[in-house]
Amino acid sequence: MTFASIIGHDRQKEILRRALRNRRLAHAYLFEGPEGIGKRLMALALARALVCHSGEGCGDCPSCRKIDHNTHPDLHQLNADGATIKIDRVRQIQKDLSLRPLESEYKICLIDGAEWLNPAAANALLKTLEEPQGKTLMILLTAHPETLLDTIRSRCQRLPFRRLPQQRLAEILESRLELDEVQARVLAALSEGSFKKALGGNRTLYLERRRELIKSLVALSAGSIFPLLDLAQELANDKEQLPEILEIYQAFFRDLLLLLHGRSENDLINLDIREILYRQVRRESVGGLLKKLEALSEGRWHLTRNVNRQLAMEVMLMRISSAA
Ligand SMILES: [Zn+2]
């Protein structure tokens, strides 16, 4: 990943490149912003530029390739992966950083998910941030900077990252994935500016399965229980993608609300299933749609509470299908 191949984030790129050129890198950076928008790619591009034989992060030299394969001995990574980072992992990193670089001028430490540092680990890390030694570079990534210790935040140079504007993301998806304009817009809207979502496993969900999921939902009626139980089971079995599926339903109800309020098609997300939208909107009322949205958000809330998923989905779908 080179700076040039990162899409968007031009200001952030320029700041880092200038610091590299002038050899005025901070000892520690805090890249903050939503998940999946390229913070990690930017951090790796910076790491590459630092270790690269040509000094650019060419992507072809052995050092660049080692960064890409996560085998470079001077790059130390700590990934939270949704679990608390404990103090012993921070201590290990500190030990690694205290040694001389093996192949490059710098030792680099990348902590992805800094909000997962537990208090003891955060305090231990603080020491490294307060007393930077030699040529070390710390890069912390977080989607929740407000949860970090003030003292950690203040010792890093903060670099905020924002989601790409939807229109820009749609244009990029259109050219990169060879999608048509409508599909690209659907994907951009549902991914909320996140490349990770748009390019990852969700692409099939958003573009292909969405249509089926919405069809199954609108086919439900309060009177027939079996299709409802089937759909509840399908959703409950899909633990991984369930949050995104509920977002798909939310976007669908939102489209219907916008149509009921006479908004233009330009504001809609599900443009590729206009026929379903227009058929369905004739059966809906504002009050009913609000109840459905409420049932959805309660369903989402229950899922975060470790409840019986199947039961939560059944109740949610019953409320949706009986709301009028
Ligand atoms: Zn290189």
py3Dmol code that shows the C-alpha trace and the ligand (Angstrom):
import py3Dmol

protein = """\
ATOM      1  CA  MET A   1       0.000   0.000   0.000  1.00  0.00           C
ATOM      2  CA  THR A   2       1.610   3.247  -1.129  1.00  0.00           C
ATOM      3  CA  PHE A   3       0.381   6.725  -0.328  1.00  0.00           C
ATOM      4  CA  ALA A   4      -0.576   7.151  -3.970  1.00  0.00           C
ATOM      5  CA  SER A   5      -2.853   4.130  -3.980  1.00  0.00           C
ATOM      6  CA  ILE A   6      -4.868   5.294  -0.968  1.00  0.00           C
ATOM      7  CA  ILE A   7      -8.108   6.837  -2.094  1.00  0.00           C
ATOM      8  CA  GLY A   8      -9.108  10.112  -0.512  1.00  0.00           C
ATOM      9  CA  HIS A   9      -7.656  11.461   2.746  1.00  0.00           C
ATOM     10  CA  ASP A  10      -5.538  13.870   0.709  1.00  0.00           C
ATOM     11  CA  ARG A  11      -4.896  16.263   3.574  1.00  0.00           C
ATOM     12  CA  GLN A  12      -3.707  13.510   5.900  1.00  0.00           C
ATOM     13  CA  LYS A  13      -1.485  12.111   3.176  1.00  0.00           C
ATOM     14  CA  GLU A  14       0.070  15.508   2.578  1.00  0.00           C
ATOM     15  CA  ILE A  15       0.742  16.082   6.279  1.00  0.00           C
ATOM     16  CA  LEU A  16       2.557  12.762   6.599  1.00  0.00           C
ATOM     17  CA  ARG A  17       4.486  13.133   3.364  1.00  0.00           C
ATOM     18  CA  ARG A  18       5.639  16.590   4.321  1.00  0.00           C
ATOM     19  CA  ALA A  19       6.767  15.335   7.721  1.00  0.00           C
ATOM     20  CA  LEU A  20       8.698  12.547   6.006  1.00  0.00           C
ATOM     21  CA  ARG A  21      10.304  14.908   3.512  1.00  0.00           C
ATOM     22  CA  ASN A  22      11.366  17.359   6.190  1.00  0.00           C
ATOM     23  CA  ARG A  23      12.311  14.548   8.544  1.00  0.00           C
ATOM     24  CA  ARG A  24      10.029  15.999  11.149  1.00  0.00           C
ATOM     25  CA  LEU A  25       7.895  13.022  12.018  1.00  0.00           C
ATOM     26  CA  ALA A  26       6.223  13.070  15.394  1.00  0.00           C
ATOM     27  CA  HIS A  27       7.177  10.292  17.791  1.00  0.00           C
ATOM     28  CA  ALA A  28       3.580   9.216  18.033  1.00  0.00           C
ATOM     29  CA  TYR A  29       0.512   9.630  15.885  1.00  0.00           C
ATOM     30  CA  LEU A  30      -3.103   9.019  16.731  1.00  0.00           C
ATOM     31  CA  PHE A  31      -5.165   8.282  13.636  1.00  0.00           C
ATOM     32  CA  GLU A  32      -8.783   8.697  14.642  1.00  0.00           C
ATOM     33  CA  GLY A  33     -11.964   8.124  12.680  1.00  0.00           C
ATOM     34  CA  PRO A  34     -14.634   5.533  11.863  1.00  0.00           C
ATOM     35  CA  GLU A  35     -13.813   1.878  11.171  1.00  0.00           C
ATOM     36  CA  GLY A  36     -12.944   0.726   7.703  1.00  0.00           C
ATOM     37  CA  ILE A  37     -12.105   4.021   6.055  1.00  0.00           C
ATOM     38  CA  GLY A  38      -8.380   3.545   5.533  1.00  0.00           C
ATOM     39  CA  LYS A  39      -6.579   4.515   8.754  1.00  0.00           C
ATOM     40  CA  ARG A  40      -4.697   1.251   8.823  1.00  0.00           C
ATOM     41  CA  LEU A  41      -3.756   1.496   5.154  1.00  0.00           C
ATOM     42  CA  MET A  42      -2.380   4.970   5.795  1.00  0.00           C
ATOM     43  CA  ALA A  43      -0.378   3.698   8.774  1.00  0.00           C
ATOM     44  CA  LEU A  44       1.111   0.912   6.661  1.00  0.00           C
ATOM     45  CA  ALA A  45       1.918   3.357   3.870  1.00  0.00           C
ATOM     46  CA  LEU A  46       3.773   5.476   6.394  1.00  0.00           C
ATOM     47  CA  ALA A  47       5.616   2.426   7.726  1.00  0.00           C
ATOM     48  CA  ARG A  48       6.596   1.450   4.222  1.00  0.00           C
ATOM     49  CA  ALA A  49       7.901   4.896   3.389  1.00  0.00           C
ATOM     50  CA  LEU A  50      10.078   4.743   6.492  1.00  0.00           C
ATOM     51  CA  VAL A  51      11.688   1.381   5.799  1.00  0.00           C
ATOM     52  CA  CYS A  52      11.724   1.462   1.990  1.00  0.00           C
ATOM     53  CA  HIS A  53      15.082   1.290   0.217  1.00  0.00           C
ATOM     54  CA  SER A  54      14.058   4.089  -2.109  1.00  0.00           C
ATOM     55  CA  GLY A  55      12.538   6.114   0.713  1.00  0.00           C
ATOM     56  CA  GLU A  56       9.188   6.303  -1.015  1.00  0.00           C
ATOM     57  CA  GLY A  57       7.414   3.145  -0.036  1.00  0.00           C
ATOM     58  CA  CYS A  58       7.863   1.831  -3.578  1.00  0.00           C
ATOM     59  CA  GLY A  59       6.103  -1.456  -2.944  1.00  0.00           C
ATOM     60  CA  ASP A  60       8.711  -3.479  -4.824  1.00  0.00           C
ATOM     61  CA  CYS A  61      11.813  -3.550  -2.645  1.00  0.00           C
ATOM     62  CA  PRO A  62      12.289  -6.337  -0.078  1.00  0.00           C
ATOM     63  CA  SER A  63      11.525  -3.979   2.818  1.00  0.00           C
ATOM     64  CA  CYS A  64       8.240  -2.830   1.359  1.00  0.00           C
ATOM     65  CA  ARG A  65       7.238  -6.402   0.700  1.00  0.00           C
ATOM     66  CA  LYS A  66       8.043  -7.376   4.244  1.00  0.00           C
ATOM     67  CA  ILE A  67       5.727  -4.642   5.504  1.00  0.00           C
ATOM     68  CA  ASP A  68       2.987  -5.947   3.226  1.00  0.00           C
ATOM     69  CA  HIS A  69       3.457  -9.483   4.520  1.00  0.00           C
ATOM     70  CA  ASN A  70       3.804  -8.343   8.103  1.00  0.00           C
ATOM     71  CA  THR A  71       7.239  -9.944   8.364  1.00  0.00           C
ATOM     72  CA  HIS A  72       9.361  -6.820   8.757  1.00  0.00           C
ATOM     73  CA  PRO A  73      11.379  -7.171  11.978  1.00  0.00           C
ATOM     74  CA  ASP A  74      11.138  -3.457  12.751  1.00  0.00           C
ATOM     75  CA  LEU A  75       7.372  -3.232  12.513  1.00  0.00           C
ATOM     76  CA  HIS A  76       5.571  -4.375  15.630  1.00  0.00           C
ATOM     77  CA  GLN A  77       1.826  -4.666  15.503  1.00  0.00           C
ATOM     78  CA  LEU A  78      -0.705  -4.933  18.247  1.00  0.00           C
ATOM     79  CA  ASN A  79      -4.216  -5.623  17.039  1.00  0.00           C
ATOM     80  CA  ALA A  80      -7.076  -5.497  19.462  1.00  0.00           C
ATOM     81  CA  ASP A  81      -9.471  -7.424  17.209  1.00  0.00           C
ATOM     82  CA  GLY A  82     -12.266  -6.533  19.556  1.00  0.00           C
ATOM     83  CA  ALA A  83     -10.602  -7.838  22.696  1.00  0.00           C
ATOM     84  CA  THR A  84      -9.046  -5.944  25.557  1.00  0.00           C
ATOM     85  CA  ILE A  85      -5.328  -5.242  25.196  1.00  0.00           C
ATOM     86  CA  LYS A  86      -3.651  -6.257  28.417  1.00  0.00           C
ATOM     87  CA  ILE A  87      -0.516  -4.906  29.981  1.00  0.00           C
ATOM     88  CA  ASP A  88       1.723  -7.859  29.147  1.00  0.00           C
ATOM     89  CA  ARG A  89       1.247  -7.218  25.437  1.00  0.00           C
ATOM     90  CA  VAL A  90       2.231  -3.586  25.898  1.00  0.00           C
ATOM     91  CA  ARG A  91       5.276  -4.669  27.914  1.00  0.00           C
ATOM     92  CA  GLN A  92       6.318  -7.018  25.112  1.00  0.00           C
ATOM     93  CA  ILE A  93       6.075  -4.172  22.600  1.00  0.00           C
ATOM     94  CA  GLN A  94       8.132  -1.954  24.908  1.00  0.00           C
ATOM     95  CA  LYS A  95      10.775  -4.622  25.081  1.00  0.00           C
ATOM     96  CA  ASP A  96      10.832  -4.908  21.294  1.00  0.00           C
ATOM     97  CA  LEU A  97      11.090  -1.150  20.912  1.00  0.00           C
ATOM     98  CA  SER A  98      13.982  -0.911  23.343  1.00  0.00           C
ATOM     99  CA  LEU A  99      16.187  -2.910  20.963  1.00  0.00           C
ATOM    100  CA  ARG A 100      17.971  -1.368  17.997  1.00  0.00           C
ATOM    101  CA  PRO A 101      16.255  -1.526  14.639  1.00  0.00           C
ATOM    102  CA  LEU A 102      17.387  -4.541  12.665  1.00  0.00           C
ATOM    103  CA  GLU A 103      16.927  -3.563   9.053  1.00  0.00           C
ATOM    104  CA  SER A 104      15.886   0.042   8.924  1.00  0.00           C
ATOM    105  CA  GLU A 105      16.468   3.325  10.626  1.00  0.00           C
ATOM    106  CA  TYR A 106      13.243   3.219  12.579  1.00  0.00           C
ATOM    107  CA  LYS A 107      11.338   0.925  14.826  1.00  0.00           C
ATOM    108  CA  ILE A 108       7.644   1.236  14.239  1.00  0.00           C
ATOM    109  CA  CYS A 109       4.805   0.183  16.486  1.00  0.00           C
ATOM    110  CA  LEU A 110       1.259   0.056  15.205  1.00  0.00           C
ATOM    111  CA  ILE A 111      -1.567  -0.324  17.716  1.00  0.00           C
ATOM    112  CA  ASP A 112      -4.859  -0.950  15.949  1.00  0.00           C
ATOM    113  CA  GLY A 113      -7.866  -0.438  18.217  1.00  0.00           C
ATOM    114  CA  ALA A 114      -6.222   1.715  20.888  1.00  0.00           C
ATOM    115  CA  GLU A 115      -9.579   2.110  22.629  1.00  0.00           C
ATOM    116  CA  TRP A 116      -9.200  -1.526  23.703  1.00  0.00           C
ATOM    117  CA  LEU A 117      -6.185  -0.841  25.899  1.00  0.00           C
ATOM    118  CA  ASN A 118      -7.249  -1.588  29.440  1.00  0.00           C
ATOM    119  CA  PRO A 119      -6.320   1.030  32.088  1.00  0.00           C
ATOM    120  CA  ALA A 120      -3.148  -0.743  33.197  1.00  0.00           C
ATOM    121  CA  ALA A 121      -2.013  -1.250  29.607  1.00  0.00           C
ATOM    122  CA  ALA A 122      -2.796   2.369  28.740  1.00  0.00           C
ATOM    123  CA  ASN A 123      -0.778   3.611  31.681  1.00  0.00           C
ATOM    124  CA  ALA A 124       2.148   1.422  30.714  1.00  0.00           C
ATOM    125  CA  LEU A 125       1.988   2.714  27.171  1.00  0.00           C
ATOM    126  CA  LEU A 126       1.994   6.252  28.461  1.00  0.00           C
ATOM    127  CA  LYS A 127       5.554   5.743  29.639  1.00  0.00           C
ATOM    128  CA  THR A 128       6.695   4.966  26.108  1.00  0.00           C
ATOM    129  CA  LEU A 129       4.849   7.990  24.783  1.00  0.00           C
ATOM    130  CA  GLU A 130       6.360  10.251  27.438  1.00  0.00           C
ATOM    131  CA  GLU A 131       9.909   9.116  26.959  1.00  0.00           C
ATOM    132  CA  PRO A 132      10.332   8.311  23.291  1.00  0.00           C
ATOM    133  CA  GLN A 133      13.622   6.615  22.659  1.00  0.00           C
ATOM    134  CA  GLY A 134      15.714   7.085  19.552  1.00  0.00           C
ATOM    135  CA  LYS A 135      14.053   6.491  16.283  1.00  0.00           C
ATOM    136  CA  THR A 136      10.792   4.944  17.231  1.00  0.00           C
ATOM    137  CA  LEU A 137       7.449   5.735  15.724  1.00  0.00           C
ATOM    138  CA  MET A 138       4.198   4.865  17.447  1.00  0.00           C
ATOM    139  CA  ILE A 139       1.006   4.864  15.421  1.00  0.00           C
ATOM    140  CA  LEU A 140      -2.221   4.407  17.350  1.00  0.00           C
ATOM    141  CA  LEU A 141      -5.485   3.832  15.510  1.00  0.00           C
ATOM    142  CA  THR A 142      -8.870   4.326  17.066  1.00  0.00           C
ATOM    143  CA  ALA A 143     -12.502   4.761  16.161  1.00  0.00           C
ATOM    144  CA  HIS A 144     -13.228   6.102  19.645  1.00  0.00           C
ATOM    145  CA  PRO A 145     -10.627   8.694  20.610  1.00  0.00           C
ATOM    146  CA  GLU A 146     -12.907  10.021  23.370  1.00  0.00           C
ATOM    147  CA  THR A 147     -12.400   6.794  25.326  1.00  0.00           C
ATOM    148  CA  LEU A 148      -8.595   7.110  25.471  1.00  0.00           C
ATOM    149  CA  LEU A 149      -6.787   8.647  28.415  1.00  0.00           C
ATOM    150  CA  ASP A 150      -6.344  12.414  27.987  1.00  0.00           C
ATOM    151  CA  THR A 151      -2.678  11.924  28.647  1.00  0.00           C
ATOM    152  CA  ILE A 152      -2.376   9.461  25.748  1.00  0.00           C
ATOM    153  CA  ARG A 153      -4.222  11.734  23.377  1.00  0.00           C
ATOM    154  CA  SER A 154      -2.151  14.739  24.315  1.00  0.00           C
ATOM    155  CA  ARG A 155       1.140  12.976  23.710  1.00  0.00           C
ATOM    156  CA  CYS A 156       0.268  11.974  20.190  1.00  0.00           C
ATOM    157  CA  GLN A 157      -0.069  14.084  17.114  1.00  0.00           C
ATOM    158  CA  ARG A 158      -3.732  13.623  16.308  1.00  0.00           C
ATOM    159  CA  LEU A 159      -4.801  13.093  12.742  1.00  0.00           C
ATOM    160  CA  PRO A 160      -8.548  12.873  12.206  1.00  0.00           C
ATOM    161  CA  PHE A 161      -9.895  10.803   9.305  1.00  0.00           C
ATOM    162  CA  ARG A 162     -13.358  11.250   7.871  1.00  0.00           C
ATOM    163  CA  ARG A 163     -15.583   9.064   5.787  1.00  0.00           C
ATOM    164  CA  LEU A 164     -15.425   9.712   2.082  1.00  0.00           C
ATOM    165  CA  PRO A 165     -18.400  11.657   0.792  1.00  0.00           C
ATOM    166  CA  GLN A 166     -20.956   9.197  -0.580  1.00  0.00           C
ATOM    167  CA  GLN A 167     -20.841  10.619  -4.080  1.00  0.00           C
ATOM    168  CA  ARG A 168     -17.062  10.247  -4.259  1.00  0.00           C
ATOM    169  CA  LEU A 169     -17.194   6.688  -2.925  1.00  0.00           C
ATOM    170  CA  ALA A 170     -19.868   5.816  -5.486  1.00  0.00           C
ATOM    171  CA  GLU A 171     -17.717   7.114  -8.346  1.00  0.00           C
ATOM    172  CA  ILE A 172     -14.730   5.130  -7.145  1.00  0.00           C
ATOM    173  CA  LEU A 173     -16.756   1.942  -6.688  1.00  0.00           C
ATOM    174  CA  GLU A 174     -18.250   2.378 -10.114  1.00  0.00           C
ATOM    175  CA  SER A 175     -14.873   2.485 -11.801  1.00  0.00           C
ATOM    176  CA  ARG A 176     -13.068  -0.039  -9.596  1.00  0.00           C
ATOM    177  CA  LEU A 177     -15.723  -2.709  -9.391  1.00  0.00           C
ATOM    178  CA  GLU A 178     -17.249  -2.094 -12.800  1.00  0.00           C
ATOM    179  CA  LEU A 179     -20.659  -1.528 -11.278  1.00  0.00           C
ATOM    180  CA  ASP A 180     -23.363   0.460 -12.943  1.00  0.00           C
ATOM    181  CA  GLU A 181     -24.210   3.828 -11.490  1.00  0.00           C
ATOM    182  CA  VAL A 182     -27.246   2.657  -9.512  1.00  0.00           C
ATOM    183  CA  GLN A 183     -25.443  -0.300  -7.953  1.00  0.00           C
ATOM    184  CA  ALA A 184     -22.492   1.899  -7.049  1.00  0.00           C
ATOM    185  CA  ARG A 185     -24.812   4.343  -5.321  1.00  0.00           C
ATOM    186  CA  VAL A 186     -26.558   1.577  -3.390  1.00  0.00           C
ATOM    187  CA  LEU A 187     -23.250   0.157  -2.250  1.00  0.00           C
ATOM    188  CA  ALA A 188     -21.834   3.563  -1.302  1.00  0.00           C
ATOM    189  CA  ALA A 189     -24.937   4.484   0.678  1.00  0.00           C
ATOM    190  CA  LEU A 190     -25.099   1.223   2.616  1.00  0.00           C
ATOM    191  CA  SER A 191     -21.374   1.178   3.344  1.00  0.00           C
ATOM    192  CA  GLU A 192     -21.564   4.660   4.820  1.00  0.00           C
ATOM    193  CA  GLY A 193     -18.274   5.663   3.320  1.00  0.00           C
ATOM    194  CA  SER A 194     -16.448   2.574   4.524  1.00  0.00           C
ATOM    195  CA  PHE A 195     -14.291   0.900   1.920  1.00  0.00           C
ATOM    196  CA  LYS A 196     -13.904  -2.125   4.075  1.00  0.00           C
ATOM    197  CA  LYS A 197     -17.650  -2.644   4.049  1.00  0.00           C
ATOM    198  CA  ALA A 198     -18.027  -1.863   0.375  1.00  0.00           C
ATOM    199  CA  LEU A 199     -15.206  -4.056  -0.846  1.00  0.00           C
ATOM    200  CA  GLY A 200     -15.379  -6.856   1.674  1.00  0.00           C
ATOM    201  CA  GLY A 201     -17.848  -9.659   2.209  1.00  0.00           C
ATOM    202  CA  ASN A 202     -20.714  -7.232   2.463  1.00  0.00           C
ATOM    203  CA  ARG A 203     -20.664  -6.497  -1.219  1.00  0.00           C
ATOM    204  CA  THR A 204     -22.659  -9.589  -2.103  1.00  0.00           C
ATOM    205  CA  LEU A 205     -24.964  -8.945   0.821  1.00  0.00           C
ATOM    206  CA  TYR A 206     -25.615  -5.369  -0.197  1.00  0.00           C
ATOM    207  CA  LEU A 207     -25.958  -5.937  -3.911  1.00  0.00           C
ATOM    208  CA  GLU A 208     -27.468  -9.366  -4.305  1.00  0.00           C
ATOM    209  CA  ARG A 209     -28.887 -10.733  -1.092  1.00  0.00           C
ATOM    210  CA  ARG A 210     -30.471  -7.417  -0.110  1.00  0.00           C
ATOM    211  CA  ARG A 211     -33.148  -7.805  -2.753  1.00  0.00           C
ATOM    212  CA  GLU A 212     -34.126 -11.266  -1.437  1.00  0.00           C
ATOM    213  CA  LEU A 213     -34.060 -10.134   2.175  1.00  0.00           C
ATOM    214  CA  ILE A 214     -36.342  -7.210   1.424  1.00  0.00           C
ATOM    215  CA  LYS A 215     -38.692  -9.394  -0.616  1.00  0.00           C
ATOM    216  CA  SER A 216     -38.977 -11.851   2.266  1.00  0.00           C
ATOM    217  CA  LEU A 217     -39.665  -9.021   4.665  1.00  0.00           C
ATOM    218  CA  VAL A 218     -42.416  -7.355   2.644  1.00  0.00           C
ATOM    219  CA  ALA A 219     -44.048 -10.732   1.997  1.00  0.00           C
ATOM    220  CA  LEU A 220     -44.660 -11.229   5.725  1.00  0.00           C
ATOM    221  CA  SER A 221     -48.149 -10.715   7.002  1.00  0.00           C
ATOM    222  CA  ALA A 222     -49.403 -10.691  10.558  1.00  0.00           C
ATOM    223  CA  GLY A 223     -51.688 -13.609   9.741  1.00  0.00           C
ATOM    224  CA  SER A 224     -49.187 -16.208   8.551  1.00  0.00           C
ATOM    225  CA  ILE A 225     -46.652 -17.268  11.106  1.00  0.00           C
ATOM    226  CA  PHE A 226     -44.519 -19.825   9.249  1.00  0.00           C
ATOM    227  CA  PRO A 227     -42.789 -17.543   6.738  1.00  0.00           C
ATOM    228  CA  LEU A 228     -42.088 -15.233   9.649  1.00  0.00           C
ATOM    229  CA  LEU A 229     -40.467 -17.980  11.704  1.00  0.00           C
ATOM    230  CA  ASP A 230     -38.412 -19.031   8.695  1.00  0.00           C
ATOM    231  CA  LEU A 231     -37.112 -15.538   8.132  1.00  0.00           C
ATOM    232  CA  ALA A 232     -36.406 -15.116  11.848  1.00  0.00           C
ATOM    233  CA  GLN A 233     -34.351 -18.289  11.718  1.00  0.00           C
ATOM    234  CA  GLU A 234     -32.477 -17.206   8.603  1.00  0.00           C
ATOM    235  CA  LEU A 235     -31.556 -13.944  10.305  1.00  0.00           C
ATOM    236  CA  ALA A 236     -30.677 -15.551  13.622  1.00  0.00           C
ATOM    237  CA  ASN A 237     -28.388 -18.050  11.891  1.00  0.00           C
ATOM    238  CA  ASP A 238     -26.469 -15.238  10.251  1.00  0.00           C
ATOM    239  CA  LYS A 239     -24.866 -13.868  13.373  1.00  0.00           C
ATOM    240  CA  GLU A 240     -21.974 -12.353  11.458  1.00  0.00           C
ATOM    241  CA  GLN A 241     -23.946 -10.220   9.035  1.00  0.00           C
ATOM    242  CA  LEU A 242     -27.054  -9.659  11.128  1.00  0.00           C
ATOM    243  CA  PRO A 243     -26.182  -6.071  12.095  1.00  0.00           C
ATOM    244  CA  GLU A 244     -25.765  -5.186   8.419  1.00  0.00           C
ATOM    245  CA  ILE A 245     -29.008  -6.989   7.510  1.00  0.00           C
ATOM    246  CA  LEU A 246     -30.883  -4.902  10.053  1.00  0.00           C
ATOM    247  CA  GLU A 247     -29.244  -1.815   8.555  1.00  0.00           C
ATOM    248  CA  ILE A 248     -30.541  -2.905   5.158  1.00  0.00           C
ATOM    249  CA  TYR A 249     -34.069  -3.086   6.569  1.00  0.00           C
ATOM    250  CA  GLN A 250     -33.626   0.261   8.215  1.00  0.00           C
ATOM    251  CA  ALA A 251     -32.529   1.829   4.933  1.00  0.00           C
ATOM    252  CA  PHE A 252     -35.534   0.267   3.205  1.00  0.00           C
ATOM    253  CA  PHE A 253     -38.020   1.710   5.709  1.00  0.00           C
ATOM    254  CA  ARG A 254     -36.234   5.039   5.503  1.00  0.00           C
ATOM    255  CA  ASP A 255     -36.681   5.040   1.730  1.00  0.00           C
ATOM    256  CA  LEU A 256     -40.396   4.364   2.182  1.00  0.00           C
ATOM    257  CA  LEU A 257     -40.692   7.226   4.649  1.00  0.00           C
ATOM    258  CA  LEU A 258     -38.947   9.584   2.247  1.00  0.00           C
ATOM    259  CA  LEU A 259     -41.279   8.503  -0.559  1.00  0.00           C
ATOM    260  CA  LEU A 260     -44.318   9.065   1.655  1.00  0.00           C
ATOM    261  CA  HIS A 261     -43.043  12.555   2.313  1.00  0.00           C
ATOM    262  CA  GLY A 262     -42.719  13.163  -1.391  1.00  0.00           C
ATOM    263  CA  ARG A 263     -38.940  13.387  -1.484  1.00  0.00           C
ATOM    264  CA  SER A 264     -37.165  12.972  -4.788  1.00  0.00           C
ATOM    265  CA  GLU A 265     -35.663   9.678  -5.914  1.00  0.00           C
ATOM    266  CA  ASN A 266     -32.217  11.190  -5.552  1.00  0.00           C
ATOM    267  CA  ASP A 267     -32.470  10.799  -1.805  1.00  0.00           C
ATOM    268  CA  LEU A 268     -33.298   7.089  -1.933  1.00  0.00           C
ATOM    269  CA  ILE A 269     -30.865   4.277  -1.303  1.00  0.00           C
ATOM    270  CA  ASN A 270     -32.638   1.276  -2.849  1.00  0.00           C
ATOM    271  CA  LEU A 271     -32.893   2.729  -6.317  1.00  0.00           C
ATOM    272  CA  ASP A 272     -32.394  -0.623  -7.978  1.00  0.00           C
ATOM    273  CA  ILE A 273     -35.602  -2.008  -6.489  1.00  0.00           C
ATOM    274  CA  ARG A 274     -37.855   0.922  -7.291  1.00  0.00           C
ATOM    275  CA  GLU A 275     -40.710  -1.410  -8.219  1.00  0.00           C
ATOM    276  CA  ILE A 276     -40.758  -2.933  -4.730  1.00  0.00           C
ATOM    277  CA  LEU A 277     -40.512   0.507  -3.109  1.00  0.00           C
ATOM    278  CA  TYR A 278     -43.411   1.956  -5.105  1.00  0.00           C
ATOM    279  CA  ARG A 279     -45.576  -1.105  -4.581  1.00  0.00           C
ATOM    280  CA  GLN A 280     -44.894  -1.148  -0.865  1.00  0.00           C
ATOM    281  CA  VAL A 281     -45.289   2.555  -0.221  1.00  0.00           C
ATOM    282  CA  ARG A 282     -48.965   2.355  -1.138  1.00  0.00           C
ATOM    283  CA  ARG A 283     -49.527   0.041   1.832  1.00  0.00           C
ATOM    284  CA  GLU A 284     -47.608   2.069   4.379  1.00  0.00           C
ATOM    285  CA  SER A 285     -48.377   4.949   6.689  1.00  0.00           C
ATOM    286  CA  VAL A 286     -45.949   7.274   8.420  1.00  0.00           C
ATOM    287  CA  GLY A 287     -47.049   6.011  11.828  1.00  0.00           C
ATOM    288  CA  GLY A 288     -46.676   2.366  10.777  1.00  0.00           C
ATOM    289  CA  LEU A 289     -43.207   2.940   9.361  1.00  0.00           C
ATOM    290  CA  LEU A 290     -42.096   4.659  12.534  1.00  0.00           C
ATOM    291  CA  LYS A 291     -43.298   1.661  14.527  1.00  0.00           C
ATOM    292  CA  LYS A 292     -41.357  -0.649  12.218  1.00  0.00           C
ATOM    293  CA  LEU A 293     -38.216   1.401  12.624  1.00  0.00           C
ATOM    294  CA  GLU A 294     -38.713   1.283  16.362  1.00  0.00           C
ATOM    295  CA  ALA A 295     -39.109  -2.501  16.295  1.00  0.00           C
ATOM    296  CA  LEU A 296     -35.872  -2.706  14.301  1.00  0.00           C
ATOM    297  CA  SER A 297     -33.905  -0.581  16.679  1.00  0.00           C
ATOM    298  CA  GLU A 298     -35.173  -2.579  19.616  1.00  0.00           C
ATOM    299  CA  GLY A 299     -34.178  -5.751  17.814  1.00  0.00           C
ATOM    300  CA  ARG A 300     -30.682  -4.326  17.392  1.00  0.00           C
ATOM    301  CA  TRP A 301     -30.539  -3.358  21.018  1.00  0.00           C
ATOM    302  CA  HIS A 302     -31.506  -6.872  22.115  1.00  0.00           C
ATOM    303  CA  LEU A 303     -28.769  -8.357  19.942  1.00  0.00           C
ATOM    304  CA  THR A 304     -26.147  -6.385  21.836  1.00  0.00           C
ATOM    305  CA  ARG A 305     -27.508  -7.863  25.058  1.00  0.00           C
ATOM    306  CA  ASN A 306     -26.657 -11.472  24.290  1.00  0.00           C
ATOM    307  CA  VAL A 307     -30.270 -12.573  24.219  1.00  0.00           C
ATOM    308  CA  ASN A 308     -31.698 -15.558  22.366  1.00  0.00           C
ATOM    309  CA  ARG A 309     -31.223 -14.325  18.791  1.00  0.00           C
ATOM    310  CA  GLN A 310     -34.000 -16.402  17.286  1.00  0.00           C
ATOM    311  CA  LEU A 311     -36.507 -15.149  19.819  1.00  0.00           C
ATOM    312  CA  ALA A 312     -35.392 -11.531  19.422  1.00  0.00           C
ATOM    313  CA  MET A 313     -35.802 -11.786  15.642  1.00  0.00           C
ATOM    314  CA  GLU A 314     -39.234 -13.418  15.932  1.00  0.00           C
ATOM    315  CA  VAL A 315     -40.509 -10.667  18.192  1.00  0.00           C
ATOM    316  CA  MET A 316     -38.999  -8.009  15.956  1.00  0.00           C
ATOM    317  CA  LEU A 317     -40.553  -9.439  12.782  1.00  0.00           C
ATOM    318  CA  MET A 318     -43.944  -9.875  14.469  1.00  0.00           C
ATOM    319  CA  ARG A 319     -43.905  -6.238  15.479  1.00  0.00           C
ATOM    320  CA  ILE A 320     -42.827  -5.182  11.999  1.00  0.00           C
ATOM    321  CA  SER A 321     -45.451  -7.254  10.211  1.00  0.00           C
ATOM    322  CA  SER A 322     -48.279  -6.115  12.456  1.00  0.00           C
ATOM    323  CA  ALA A 323     -47.400  -2.407  12.510  1.00  0.00           C
ATOM    324  CA  ALA A 324     -49.784  -0.388  10.396  1.00  0.00           C
TER     325      ALA A 324
END
"""
ligand_1 = """\
1
ZN
Zn 10.270 0.026 -1.174
"""
view = py3Dmol.view(width=600, height=400)
view.addModel(protein, "pdb")
view.setStyle({"model": 0}, {"cartoon": {"style": "trace"}})
view.addModel(ligand_1, "xyz")
view.setStyle({"model": 1}, {"stick": {}})
view.zoomTo()
view.show()
